[in-house]
Amino acid sequence: NIYYWQQLAHIYEYRQLYADAEKSYRKLIALVPNAPDNYYELAAMSFYQNKVEDALKTYGIIEDKFGKSLELTRQKQQLLLRQNK
């Protein structure tokens, strides 16, 4: 049930259990691969765990799957600035 996974991911995120939230978002992506919000949340969970490269990879997947957007470009820019790139 996708609603269960969404709720679980939000609970983990609220409790700052980002690794568990990341797993839940990965499961959601497997269940509903055409929902861009799940990819953005997955990237955020990677960022919260200081996995900047994983977040950038997820943003790359979002670009490939859903196209470029101003929001996506800004988020990637922030991550790259954080790495002094």
Phi and psi in radians as a Rosetta constraint file:
Dihedral C 1 N 2 CA 2 C 2 CIRCULARHARMONIC -1.170 0.35
Dihedral N 2 CA 2 C 2 N 3 CIRCULARHARMONIC -0.531 0.35
Dihedral C 2 N 3 CA 3 C 3 CIRCULARHARMONIC -1.171 0.35
Dihedral N 3 CA 3 C 3 N 4 CIRCULARHARMONIC -0.612 0.35
Dihedral C 3 N 4 CA 4 C 4 CIRCULARHARMONIC -1.068 0.35
Dihedral N 4 CA 4 C 4 N 5 CIRCULARHARMONIC -0.835 0.35
Dihedral C 4 N 5 CA 5 C 5 CIRCULARHARMONIC -1.140 0.35
Dihedral N 5 CA 5 C 5 N 6 CIRCULARHARMONIC -0.665 0.35
Dihedral C 5 N 6 CA 6 C 6 CIRCULARHARMONIC -1.099 0.35
Dihedral N 6 CA 6 C 6 N 7 CIRCULARHARMONIC -0.816 0.35
Dihedral C 6 N 7 CA 7 C 7 CIRCULARHARMONIC -1.107 0.35
Dihedral N 7 CA 7 C 7 N 8 CIRCULARHARMONIC -0.758 0.35
Dihedral C 7 N 8 CA 8 C 8 CIRCULARHARMONIC -1.070 0.35
Dihedral N 8 CA 8 C 8 N 9 CIRCULARHARMONIC -0.770 0.35
Dihedral C 8 N 9 CA 9 C 9 CIRCULARHARMONIC -1.074 0.35
Dihedral N 9 CA 9 C 9 N 10 CIRCULARHARMONIC -0.739 0.35
Dihedral C 9 N 10 CA 10 C 10 CIRCULARHARMONIC -1.135 0.35
Dihedral N 10 CA 10 C 10 N 11 CIRCULARHARMONIC -0.669 0.35
Dihedral C 10 N 11 CA 11 C 11 CIRCULARHARMONIC -1.124 0.35
Dihedral N 11 CA 11 C 11 N 12 CIRCULARHARMONIC -0.820 0.35
Dihedral C 11 N 12 CA 12 C 12 CIRCULARHARMONIC -1.035 0.35
Dihedral N 12 CA 12 C 12 N 13 CIRCULARHARMONIC -0.757 0.35
Dihedral C 12 N 13 CA 13 C 13 CIRCULARHARMONIC -1.104 0.35
Dihedral N 13 CA 13 C 13 N 14 CIRCULARHARMONIC -0.771 0.35
Dihedral C 13 N 14 CA 14 C 14 CIRCULARHARMONIC -1.053 0.35
Dihedral N 14 CA 14 C 14 N 15 CIRCULARHARMONIC -0.662 0.35
Dihedral C 14 N 15 CA 15 C 15 CIRCULARHARMONIC -1.513 0.35
Dihedral N 15 CA 15 C 15 N 16 CIRCULARHARMONIC 0.105 0.35
Dihedral C 15 N 16 CA 16 C 16 CIRCULARHARMONIC 1.068 0.35
Dihedral N 16 CA 16 C 16 N 17 CIRCULARHARMONIC 0.576 0.35
Dihedral C 16 N 17 CA 17 C 17 CIRCULARHARMONIC -1.702 0.35
Dihedral N 17 CA 17 C 17 N 18 CIRCULARHARMONIC 1.262 0.35
Dihedral C 17 N 18 CA 18 C 18 CIRCULARHARMONIC -1.181 0.35
Dihedral N 18 CA 18 C 18 N 19 CIRCULARHARMONIC -0.580 0.35
Dihedral C 18 N 19 CA 19 C 19 CIRCULARHARMONIC -1.128 0.35
Dihedral N 19 CA 19 C 19 N 20 CIRCULARHARMONIC -0.729 0.35
Dihedral C 19 N 20 CA 20 C 20 CIRCULARHARMONIC -1.196 0.35
Dihedral N 20 CA 20 C 20 N 21 CIRCULARHARMONIC -0.668 0.35
Dihedral C 20 N 21 CA 21 C 21 CIRCULARHARMONIC -1.117 0.35
Dihedral N 21 CA 21 C 21 N 22 CIRCULARHARMONIC -0.690 0.35
Dihedral C 21 N 22 CA 22 C 22 CIRCULARHARMONIC -1.039 0.35
Dihedral N 22 CA 22 C 22 N 23 CIRCULARHARMONIC -0.774 0.35
Dihedral C 22 N 23 CA 23 C 23 CIRCULARHARMONIC -1.074 0.35
Dihedral N 23 CA 23 C 23 N 24 CIRCULARHARMONIC -0.692 0.35
Dihedral C 23 N 24 CA 24 C 24 CIRCULARHARMONIC -1.155 0.35
Dihedral N 24 CA 24 C 24 N 25 CIRCULARHARMONIC -0.714 0.35
Dihedral C 24 N 25 CA 25 C 25 CIRCULARHARMONIC -1.184 0.35
Dihedral N 25 CA 25 C 25 N 26 CIRCULARHARMONIC -0.600 0.35
Dihedral C 25 N 26 CA 26 C 26 CIRCULARHARMONIC -1.111 0.35
Dihedral N 26 CA 26 C 26 N 27 CIRCULARHARMONIC -0.703 0.35
Dihedral C 26 N 27 CA 27 C 27 CIRCULARHARMONIC -1.119 0.35
Dihedral N 27 CA 27 C 27 N 28 CIRCULARHARMONIC -0.743 0.35
Dihedral C 27 N 28 CA 28 C 28 CIRCULARHARMONIC -1.068 0.35
Dihedral N 28 CA 28 C 28 N 29 CIRCULARHARMONIC -0.718 0.35
Dihedral C 28 N 29 CA 29 C 29 CIRCULARHARMONIC -1.116 0.35
Dihedral N 29 CA 29 C 29 N 30 CIRCULARHARMONIC -0.663 0.35
Dihedral C 29 N 30 CA 30 C 30 CIRCULARHARMONIC -1.134 0.35
Dihedral N 30 CA 30 C 30 N 31 CIRCULARHARMONIC -0.648 0.35
Dihedral C 30 N 31 CA 31 C 31 CIRCULARHARMONIC -1.360 0.35
Dihedral N 31 CA 31 C 31 N 32 CIRCULARHARMONIC -0.672 0.35
Dihedral C 31 N 32 CA 32 C 32 CIRCULARHARMONIC -2.317 0.35
Dihedral N 32 CA 32 C 32 N 33 CIRCULARHARMONIC 1.417 0.35
Dihedral C 32 N 33 CA 33 C 33 CIRCULARHARMONIC -1.235 0.35
Dihedral N 33 CA 33 C 33 N 34 CIRCULARHARMONIC -0.212 0.35
Dihedral C 33 N 34 CA 34 C 34 CIRCULARHARMONIC -1.825 0.35
Dihedral N 34 CA 34 C 34 N 35 CIRCULARHARMONIC 0.433 0.35
Dihedral C 34 N 35 CA 35 C 35 CIRCULARHARMONIC -1.878 0.35
Dihedral N 35 CA 35 C 35 N 36 CIRCULARHARMONIC 1.775 0.35
Dihedral C 35 N 36 CA 36 C 36 CIRCULARHARMONIC -1.095 0.35
Dihedral N 36 CA 36 C 36 N 37 CIRCULARHARMONIC -0.503 0.35
Dihedral C 36 N 37 CA 37 C 37 CIRCULARHARMONIC -1.030 0.35
Dihedral N 37 CA 37 C 37 N 38 CIRCULARHARMONIC -0.635 0.35
Dihedral C 37 N 38 CA 38 C 38 CIRCULARHARMONIC -1.139 0.35
Dihedral N 38 CA 38 C 38 N 39 CIRCULARHARMONIC -0.636 0.35
Dihedral C 38 N 39 CA 39 C 39 CIRCULARHARMONIC -1.184 0.35
Dihedral N 39 CA 39 C 39 N 40 CIRCULARHARMONIC -0.739 0.35
Dihedral C 39 N 40 CA 40 C 40 CIRCULARHARMONIC -1.087 0.35
Dihedral N 40 CA 40 C 40 N 41 CIRCULARHARMONIC -0.721 0.35
Dihedral C 40 N 41 CA 41 C 41 CIRCULARHARMONIC -1.147 0.35
Dihedral N 41 CA 41 C 41 N 42 CIRCULARHARMONIC -0.685 0.35
Dihedral C 41 N 42 CA 42 C 42 CIRCULARHARMONIC -1.065 0.35
Dihedral N 42 CA 42 C 42 N 43 CIRCULARHARMONIC -0.769 0.35
Dihedral C 42 N 43 CA 43 C 43 CIRCULARHARMONIC -1.081 0.35
Dihedral N 43 CA 43 C 43 N 44 CIRCULARHARMONIC -0.707 0.35
Dihedral C 43 N 44 CA 44 C 44 CIRCULARHARMONIC -1.108 0.35
Dihedral N 44 CA 44 C 44 N 45 CIRCULARHARMONIC -0.723 0.35
Dihedral C 44 N 45 CA 45 C 45 CIRCULARHARMONIC -1.128 0.35
Dihedral N 45 CA 45 C 45 N 46 CIRCULARHARMONIC -0.663 0.35
Dihedral C 45 N 46 CA 46 C 46 CIRCULARHARMONIC -1.102 0.35
Dihedral N 46 CA 46 C 46 N 47 CIRCULARHARMONIC -0.767 0.35
Dihedral C 46 N 47 CA 47 C 47 CIRCULARHARMONIC -1.071 0.35
Dihedral N 47 CA 47 C 47 N 48 CIRCULARHARMONIC -0.790 0.35
Dihedral C 47 N 48 CA 48 C 48 CIRCULARHARMONIC -1.073 0.35
Dihedral N 48 CA 48 C 48 N 49 CIRCULARHARMONIC -0.423 0.35
Dihedral C 48 N 49 CA 49 C 49 CIRCULARHARMONIC -1.674 0.35
Dihedral N 49 CA 49 C 49 N 50 CIRCULARHARMONIC 0.201 0.35
Dihedral C 49 N 50 CA 50 C 50 CIRCULARHARMONIC 1.067 0.35
Dihedral N 50 CA 50 C 50 N 51 CIRCULARHARMONIC 0.543 0.35
Dihedral C 50 N 51 CA 51 C 51 CIRCULARHARMONIC -1.746 0.35
Dihedral N 51 CA 51 C 51 N 52 CIRCULARHARMONIC 1.216 0.35
Dihedral C 51 N 52 CA 52 C 52 CIRCULARHARMONIC -1.113 0.35
Dihedral N 52 CA 52 C 52 N 53 CIRCULARHARMONIC -0.703 0.35
Dihedral C 52 N 53 CA 53 C 53 CIRCULARHARMONIC -1.093 0.35
Dihedral N 53 CA 53 C 53 N 54 CIRCULARHARMONIC -0.696 0.35
Dihedral C 53 N 54 CA 54 C 54 CIRCULARHARMONIC -1.128 0.35
Dihedral N 54 CA 54 C 54 N 55 CIRCULARHARMONIC -0.690 0.35
Dihedral C 54 N 55 CA 55 C 55 CIRCULARHARMONIC -1.112 0.35
Dihedral N 55 CA 55 C 55 N 56 CIRCULARHARMONIC -0.749 0.35
Dihedral C 55 N 56 CA 56 C 56 CIRCULARHARMONIC -1.116 0.35
Dihedral N 56 CA 56 C 56 N 57 CIRCULARHARMONIC -0.672 0.35
Dihedral C 56 N 57 CA 57 C 57 CIRCULARHARMONIC -1.094 0.35
Dihedral N 57 CA 57 C 57 N 58 CIRCULARHARMONIC -0.734 0.35
Dihedral C 57 N 58 CA 58 C 58 CIRCULARHARMONIC -1.122 0.35
Dihedral N 58 CA 58 C 58 N 59 CIRCULARHARMONIC -0.708 0.35
Dihedral C 58 N 59 CA 59 C 59 CIRCULARHARMONIC -1.098 0.35
Dihedral N 59 CA 59 C 59 N 60 CIRCULARHARMONIC -0.623 0.35
Dihedral C 59 N 60 CA 60 C 60 CIRCULARHARMONIC -1.098 0.35
Dihedral N 60 CA 60 C 60 N 61 CIRCULARHARMONIC -0.709 0.35
Dihedral C 60 N 61 CA 61 C 61 CIRCULARHARMONIC -1.115 0.35
Dihedral N 61 CA 61 C 61 N 62 CIRCULARHARMONIC -0.731 0.35
Dihedral C 61 N 62 CA 62 C 62 CIRCULARHARMONIC -1.055 0.35
Dihedral N 62 CA 62 C 62 N 63 CIRCULARHARMONIC -0.788 0.35
Dihedral C 62 N 63 CA 63 C 63 CIRCULARHARMONIC -1.044 0.35
Dihedral N 63 CA 63 C 63 N 64 CIRCULARHARMONIC -0.796 0.35
Dihedral C 63 N 64 CA 64 C 64 CIRCULARHARMONIC -1.132 0.35
Dihedral N 64 CA 64 C 64 N 65 CIRCULARHARMONIC -0.702 0.35
Dihedral C 64 N 65 CA 65 C 65 CIRCULARHARMONIC -1.432 0.35
Dihedral N 65 CA 65 C 65 N 66 CIRCULARHARMONIC -0.690 0.35
Dihedral C 65 N 66 CA 66 C 66 CIRCULARHARMONIC -2.083 0.35
Dihedral N 66 CA 66 C 66 N 67 CIRCULARHARMONIC -0.117 0.35
Dihedral C 66 N 67 CA 67 C 67 CIRCULARHARMONIC 1.665 0.35
Dihedral N 67 CA 67 C 67 N 68 CIRCULARHARMONIC 2.954 0.35
Dihedral C 67 N 68 CA 68 C 68 CIRCULARHARMONIC -1.408 0.35
Dihedral N 68 CA 68 C 68 N 69 CIRCULARHARMONIC 2.674 0.35
Dihedral C 68 N 69 CA 69 C 69 CIRCULARHARMONIC -2.616 0.35
Dihedral N 69 CA 69 C 69 N 70 CIRCULARHARMONIC 2.788 0.35
Dihedral C 69 N 70 CA 70 C 70 CIRCULARHARMONIC -1.088 0.35
Dihedral N 70 CA 70 C 70 N 71 CIRCULARHARMONIC -0.735 0.35
Dihedral C 70 N 71 CA 71 C 71 CIRCULARHARMONIC -1.050 0.35
Dihedral N 71 CA 71 C 71 N 72 CIRCULARHARMONIC -0.785 0.35
Dihedral C 71 N 72 CA 72 C 72 CIRCULARHARMONIC -1.116 0.35
Dihedral N 72 CA 72 C 72 N 73 CIRCULARHARMONIC -0.762 0.35
Dihedral C 72 N 73 CA 73 C 73 CIRCULARHARMONIC -1.073 0.35
Dihedral N 73 CA 73 C 73 N 74 CIRCULARHARMONIC -0.730 0.35
Dihedral C 73 N 74 CA 74 C 74 CIRCULARHARMONIC -1.133 0.35
Dihedral N 74 CA 74 C 74 N 75 CIRCULARHARMONIC -0.718 0.35
Dihedral C 74 N 75 CA 75 C 75 CIRCULARHARMONIC -1.162 0.35
Dihedral N 75 CA 75 C 75 N 76 CIRCULARHARMONIC -0.720 0.35
Dihedral C 75 N 76 CA 76 C 76 CIRCULARHARMONIC -1.108 0.35
Dihedral N 76 CA 76 C 76 N 77 CIRCULARHARMONIC -0.712 0.35
Dihedral C 76 N 77 CA 77 C 77 CIRCULARHARMONIC -1.053 0.35
Dihedral N 77 CA 77 C 77 N 78 CIRCULARHARMONIC -0.758 0.35
Dihedral C 77 N 78 CA 78 C 78 CIRCULARHARMONIC -1.076 0.35
Dihedral N 78 CA 78 C 78 N 79 CIRCULARHARMONIC -0.728 0.35
Dihedral C 78 N 79 CA 79 C 79 CIRCULARHARMONIC -1.139 0.35
Dihedral N 79 CA 79 C 79 N 80 CIRCULARHARMONIC -0.749 0.35
Dihedral C 79 N 80 CA 80 C 80 CIRCULARHARMONIC -1.172 0.35
Dihedral N 80 CA 80 C 80 N 81 CIRCULARHARMONIC -0.662 0.35
Dihedral C 80 N 81 CA 81 C 81 CIRCULARHARMONIC -1.103 0.35
Dihedral N 81 CA 81 C 81 N 82 CIRCULARHARMONIC -0.649 0.35
Dihedral C 81 N 82 CA 82 C 82 CIRCULARHARMONIC -1.095 0.35
Dihedral N 82 CA 82 C 82 N 83 CIRCULARHARMONIC -0.516 0.35
Dihedral C 82 N 83 CA 83 C 83 CIRCULARHARMONIC -1.634 0.35
Dihedral N 83 CA 83 C 83 N 84 CIRCULARHARMONIC 0.146 0.35
Dihedral C 83 N 84 CA 84 C 84 CIRCULARHARMONIC 1.031 0.35
Dihedral N 84 CA 84 C 84 N 85 CIRCULARHARMONIC 0.673 0.35
